[in-house]
Amino acid sequence: MGKQRFRPQESGAARPEADCRTTMQPPQVQNTLQKILEATEDSKNILRQEIGKVSAELGLLQTGHRKLVEKVDNAEEELN
């Protein structure tokens, strides 16, 4: 791959003229890039699922904590 030339965008930022996924590549390189992209998408989906699970667990912990705080508050009121 040669040097990439940059041209300014309207915002003034620079961007490459060609995306590496759309330039001509040998088939092996294209296949490797495709596998990397697919693995990246798979990883992102797995991470989204895990984030969902952790969020649900956090919600349960917050609910449990709130109930415990209420019980402690009630117990303190009964003692006073």
Buried (B, 14 or more C-beta within 10 A) or exposed (E): EEEEEEEEEEEEEEEEEEEEEEEEBEEEEEEEEEEEEEEEEEEEEEEEEEEEEEEEEEEEEEEEEEEEEEEEEEEEEEEE
